[in-house]
C-alpha cells in the first residue's frame, strides 16, 4: 500500500506540474494579448511588459520544479530502487528536500512582488 500512495503522490505531482505550466502559459498569452491591445491604443512599440511576464512565469515554474522536484525524485527512487546504495545515499537528504519545499512557499511571494 505504501507504493500505491507514493505512486499517487508522484502522479499528482506530474499532473500539478502540467496544470501549473498550462495555467502560466494561458496567463502569459492573455497578458501578451492585453499588452498588444494597449500598444495599439497608445501607438507604442514597447514589449517590455510581455517580456517581464514571460520572465516572471519562467522563474515561477523553474522555482517550483527546483523546490519540489528533488522530493518527488526521492519518491520515485523509493519505488524504483529502494535498496540500491546510490539511491540510499540520495534518501539521506530527505530533510533538505523538505526545506526546499518550505522555501518554495517563501520564494513565491517575493517573485510575485
Helices and strands as residue ranges (DSSP letters): H 2-42, H 48-80, H 85-91, H 94-112
